[in-house]
Amino acid sequence: MALSKVVGRFIGVRRHVVDPGGGGAPRVPGEVEALVVGGGIAGMSAAVVLAERGVRVTVLEAAPTLGGRLGAWPEPLGHGEQRNEHGFHAFFRQYYNWRSILRRADPHLAFLKPIPGYPILSRRWPTEEFGKLPPAPPMNLLTLLARSPSLRLADLRAMDRDAALPLLTYHPERTYAEFDDTTADALLHSLRLPDRARAMLFEVFSHSFFNHEAEMSAAEMIAQFHFYLLGNPEGLAFDCPDRDYATAIWDPLRRHVERHGGRMLTGTPATRLDRTPGGWRVGTAGGDAHQARHVVLAVDPPALARLVAGSPVLGGAAPRLVARMPAFGRPGPPYAVARYWMDGDVRPDRAVFSGVSRAATLDSVTLYHRLEDEPRRWAARTGGSVVELHAYACEAGVPAEVLAERMLAELVELWPEAADLRVRDLRARVEAQAPAFTPGSHAGRPGVRTDADGLYLAGDGIRTEFPSALMERSAATGIIAANHILRAEGAAAERVHSVRPRGLLARR
Ligand SMILES: Cc1cc2nc3c(=O)[nH]c(=O)nc-3n(C[C@H](O)[C@H](O)[C@H](O)COP(=O)(O)OP(=O)(O)OC[C@H]3O[C@@H](n4cnc5c(N)ncnc54)[C@H](O)[C@@H]3O)c2cc1C
């Protein structure tokens, strides 16, 4: 075991159990039905756990394919059909709950391949490398401070160390009580870091949460620092599937749920909830209705707000949920994803995935032809490349093609050889579905349990009482929703894990 992990374990930086699970029958006694609305990570995590325990689960998914923001679909291109995806995803190693669901698709997670390096690029400053740090704190932090070209000893002396203390003292209640009304921008400003250190070490990080620092709660940023860097024994290194998400994840998970008696109805948007004597009826756009004792709403925030608004019964059955929707349903800023099929390649030493700091639009670059099987084969056959560019929190109202053009121009400023590549095909999208973590939003953030009996929420915007984020929060809340149902029905619950629950210097 790496020395940093041994030291980390000694101070409690290890995998923690937040729900031991168990406690009931291996399968629900009797007939129990559940409906899961949304077939992304949250919904499918709930469906997997419920189906395994004998609950007759039906997933209603609006899109033609499963996966939501991790979806993949066949894309007709000028040169033939290829899989396209919602966008590059880093599968961090402290995603314990998501990985446990993924083990149902592949017990050895053999499809997840380590990505060597996690460079942060900038036009103004030397590259910062996040991927080659020791995995666990405090050694990862000390190494980062000692090695970072963006931060010198004099900078550390000049910085306001008291202002930095909250980063090390994350607490699931106190941090929100003290910092949720402050912006991440104000917190970063108070550190008195040189501009370069702020840009290279902090800003890339906050952009990855699909929120601008000026509109993001400082408490959320502290929580994410804890989850990704300061409370997690696995490090900032991550893995990625070596094939598209449908082949690697969604097809096997669908088969797994079906083997356990579950059903997946894609192309089936839910439009409204009504109460029945024994539970709930969910109406769909096609006019069908499905009934079950339990319902998990595992949709993105704007979709949840629409569904709640379209269900007048919730005004009486779940008034607190209804009251929270206007704020919760407003998504974070739009994000843009552009995938380019090019007629040549960038330099061989360019990293598979790079973060980008302080470009006007571009936040990351992924070389898919060095990552997944199908683009790799296409590039080998044609001499081309498949490059994906992301903007995680971009200007509203700008068309996807314009954002794609801007991102490509910014890539050329970083990697001049990209100027020689001719675009054979481009698929560009701009969407706004990510949850917003605005200052002051924590108190009104809905949790998994709603005020209506048998109605649960799951997703990456749903509150957890332990550190989690993004894909891992979706999986964790999906499992927690399933656990509520299993416990109510007398069946054993699933174990839930997280990282160290509090910061290294937090008082108990
Ligand atoms: C470009 C991009 C890059 C990302 N990179 C990372 C990363 O590197 N690491 C990471 O951890 N996370 C990353 N994320 C975040 C991650 O994708 C999300 O946190 C996660 O996929 C959310 O899953 P979910 O199930 O909560 O929601 P979603 O994936 O949004 O799933 C909700 C589902 O509900 C369906 N739905 C909506 N309305 C209805 C309705 N009325 N009826 C039926 N179905 C409905 C939707 O079609 C969708 O399938 C990234 C996201 C994006 C967009």
The ligand as an ORCA input file, in Angstrom:
! r2SCAN-3c Opt
* xyz 0 1
  C     -20.406     16.980    -20.150
  C     -20.471     16.359    -18.792
  C     -19.330     15.870    -18.186
  C     -19.389     15.305    -16.926
  N     -18.250     14.832    -16.351
  C     -18.314     14.225    -15.157
  C     -17.171     13.634    -14.586
  O     -16.087     13.683    -15.167
  N     -17.289     13.010    -13.378
  C     -18.488     12.936    -12.719
  O     -18.553     12.347    -11.650
  N     -19.589     13.496    -13.238
  C     -19.537     14.135    -14.422
  N     -20.660     14.693    -14.959
  C     -21.894     14.696    -14.155
  C     -22.670     13.400    -14.323
  O     -22.933     13.157    -15.676
  C     -23.967     13.510    -13.569
  O     -23.699     13.820    -12.214
  C     -24.790     12.224    -13.591
  O     -24.755     11.581    -14.839
  C     -26.219     12.567    -13.232
  O     -26.982     11.376    -13.214
  P     -28.500     11.415    -12.750
  O     -29.034     10.058    -12.899
  O     -28.569     12.070    -11.433
  O     -29.212     12.423    -13.749
  P     -29.389     12.318    -15.377
  O     -28.197     11.664    -15.970
  O     -29.756     13.670    -15.781
  O     -30.593     11.312    -15.497
  C     -31.918     11.729    -15.427
  C     -32.706     10.918    -16.439
  O     -34.070     11.249    -16.302
  C     -34.643     11.284    -17.595
  N     -35.864     12.082    -17.517
  C     -35.986     13.415    -17.379
  N     -37.300     13.747    -17.314
  C     -37.990     12.589    -17.388
  C     -39.367     12.281    -17.356
  N     -40.299     13.229    -17.231
  N     -39.738     10.979    -17.465
  C     -38.818      9.998    -17.603
  N     -37.483     10.256    -17.640
  C     -37.087     11.529    -17.518
  C     -33.556     11.906    -18.447
  O     -33.778     11.616    -19.821
  C     -32.314     11.220    -17.876
  O     -32.036     10.019    -18.538
  C     -20.620     15.248    -16.226
  C     -21.778     15.740    -16.840
  C     -21.710     16.288    -18.104
  C     -22.955     16.832    -18.711
*
